[in-house]
Amino acid sequence: MNPFGILLIAVTAIVPACQLVILPNVTDQVALFSQYLGLAALILMSWGQILATRAPGIETMFGGLDRVYVLHKWAGIVAMVAILLHDTIDAEMRGLGRETALNELAETLGEISLYGLLILVVISVATFIPYHLWKWTHKAMGALFAGGAFHFFFIMKPFSMGDPAGLYTGFFCLAGLAAYAWTSLPDEMRPSRGYRISELTQTGGALAITMTPIRRGLRPAPGQFGILRFTGAGKAEPHPFSFSGIGTDGSLRVTVKALGDFTAGLSSALSVGQDVHIQGPFGRFRHLGQNPAVWVAGGIGITPFLAWAKALRAEDAPVDLFYCASSRSAAPHLAELQNLAAAKPNLTLHLISSAEGARLTAERIAEAAGADLGNAKVSFCGPVALRNALQTGLRPYGVTPRRFHFEEFEFRTGIGLTRLATWILTRTRRDMRRQERWS
């Protein structure tokens, strides 16, 4: 994640505090602090709406789209905390004048927005909620944000909308509302490029979908992904897929494994000649080729590395590709990768088949990479459990978090409470075992 983006959001949320401090004739500092919390919450919610647009430049400013989604989630969570504190700490100030019907309506909408957002945030971070309901919560959040903005514009407050605090926060509210209107547009109205399915191939239990552009196509870099919407298939919900193939003729290929409700029926729903609309390209999962590299793919996580392997140049530094699969027959595009490894001397393929009793460990990677591992960049795409194990195991070999690169394709994530509880439980058990040994 780009630190500049995090700093930008933090600074913009702090600015109203500086604006409120200089207000004259304000004696109730507790209520003033509550007022600030409300302004900060609105700014953070505005950022959440802006980040959701996937507008050009968002990835450059904040990092890859996977990191943008994480930042979007945490901006909403922090905003919710600020709103709860704003509601708990009395923000009402004396001597602001007599309330009108519009002021009372704004107060009511603020209360509705508070409790509505609280419910929706809980639903949003609960990963067991079905996807279609989860998506609905995000649409409804925007409407409740609009209610919160109305609350800000028309509630009684210690400054006018023409003052710096009013103009500044009002600008963010309008930007957030514009972003919400943009994301609420039907998918058919969102910018995308038209493609047509030219080939469907089964490979290792996955479906390879090759598409040719109808007019001008996208120009993705190896490792990037697109958000695809298949038309006329009963599968019109847009979903992200990495490009496993980027043709010189403008064609694109994605490889899909049946892992969820959407992908399970995709094979029977698609046919050659069907239209596909692709938004993108997105992602900053890039291979520069300057230093030795280790690529680790788990199952269908091989897709971005296929594009990398095909684009690997003769002058690039050596690469060790570890491909983890349940069996050789279940490894998508295995023959294609073997052919690429045979044709490219700087690409070494290591197939890790669990059916053959093989298991990928940090020690195995270190043994294969040798002395180059100390200078290598490790890129990973696969199951989270394997990623965590390798991150921990490779640290003694000099692979720092900065040199362990991955994209978080699970855009729907919780807030990390399960991981925190697991960490606490593990530490507790370890300490107890230590005490038993010394007692």
Beta strands, then each sheet from edge to edge (+ up, - down):
strand 1: 193-203
strand 2: 206-213
strand 3: 225-230
strand 4: 239-246
strand 5: 252-257
strand 6: 275-282
strand 7: 293-298
strand 8: 319-325
strand 9: 347-353
strand 10: 377-381
strand 11: 404-406
sheet 1: 1+ 2- 5+ 4- 3+ 6- 1+
sheet 2: 9+ 8+ 7+ 10+ 11+
end
